[in-house]
Amino acid sequence: MQIHLKPHHAICIILFSESGHSAPYASIMREHISMLSSHPKAEVVLSSVFDAICDYCPHNNNLVCEKSDEVEISDGKILSYCGLKFGDRLSWENFHQIIIDNILDKDLLRDSCKGCTYLSRCEQINKER
């Protein structure tokens, strides 16, 4: 099993809360969370282009990301903090742990997700995990 994933979406998956999201977006996130929980060895390919989650993002305007500049910066920081690059392939369980070790546990969420609408909610969830 393989999934193409933008780097910031790993943080979205790890810290996801349905509150404030549209029903279609919450549904696709639940699908991905369930699939990755059931298949921790699934191969994640780090993608620089739209992935399945982008299709339901409220900032997707007919396949044009309205926050593309912020997303590119966020993805770049996440990759840098984690020592990864676009195109890298690793298991979900490995990527999940790398995100925790290199971003969430080092209090780099605010810098990694600067400008995200859900940042304050994710910071709270991260404190409680």
N, C-alpha and C positions, 0 to 999 in steps of 0.2 A: 504494500500500500504506500502511495506517495501523495504528498500534498504540497502545493506551491503556496508559500506564505510570505507576505511582506513582514519584515522584522518587527515592526511595531504591533502587528496583530498578535504576536505571541504574548505580549504584555496584556493586550485586550482580552485574550483568552484566559490567561492566568488570573486576572483581577476582575473578570466580568461580573456585572450586576445588571439585571434586566431593567431596573428602574431608570426611566427617562429615555429608553430606546424605543424605536418603532417596533411593531410586532414582527415585520419581516426580518429586520436586523436581529432582534432577539432570537428569533427562530433559527436563523443561520448560525448564530453564535452557539446556541444550544446544540445544534447538529455537530459542529466542529468540536466542541468540548466533549460531547459524548463519544464521538469517533476517536478522538485522541486519547481519551481516558481508557477506552476499550482496546486501543492499539498503541501503546506507548512506544513500540518499536517502529511505528510508521516513519517513513523517510520524509523529512521536511527539506524542501529545496527553497533556499532563501531567494525571494523574488523581488525584482525592482519594478515589476509591472503589476497591473491589476490582478488580484487573486479573487477567489470565490467570495470572500468577505466583502471586498470592495463593491461587489454588485449590489449590496444592500445598504451600503453606507449612506447616511443622509447628505454627505458632501460629494457624492457621485452624481454629476449632472450629465447624463447621457455619455458615460465613459470618459468624462473629463472631471478630474479631481479638483474641487474648488479649494482644497487646502494642499495642493501638490508641493508648494514650496516648504510648508511646515512638515509635511510627511517625509519629503526627501531629507530634510535636516534631521528629523527624528530617526529615520531608518539609518542614516549615516552614523549618528551618535551611538545607537544601539549596537550596530555592527562593530564600531571602533571599541566600545567598552567591552564587548564580548570576544574581541579578537577574531571576528568572522568577516566574510565578504559575500556579496551577492553571488549566487550560484553554488555556494557551499551546500553540501548535503549532510544531514545528520539526523539521528533519531529524534522524535519528539521528546522523549524522556531526557535525552542529553541536552537538547536546546532549552527545554523547560528549566533544567537545573542551571545551565549557563546563565540564563536570564535572572534567576533568583540570586545566584552567587555574585554576578557582576553588575547588576543594576538594582534589584529590589533590596538586597541585603546591604548594599553600599550607599543607600539613600540617594540614588541617581535617577529616580523616577521623574522628579520635577524637571531636571535638565533634559532627560531623554524624551519627555512628552510635552515639552513646553508648547503652549498654545492649544492643547487639546481641551475640548469642551468638558471632558469627563475627568480631568486631572485631579481635582480635589476629591472626587468620589473614590478614585483609584488609590490616592494617597491614604485615605481612611481605611479602605479594604486592606491595603498593604500593611498598615499598622496593626490590624486585627488578625492577620494570618499567622 
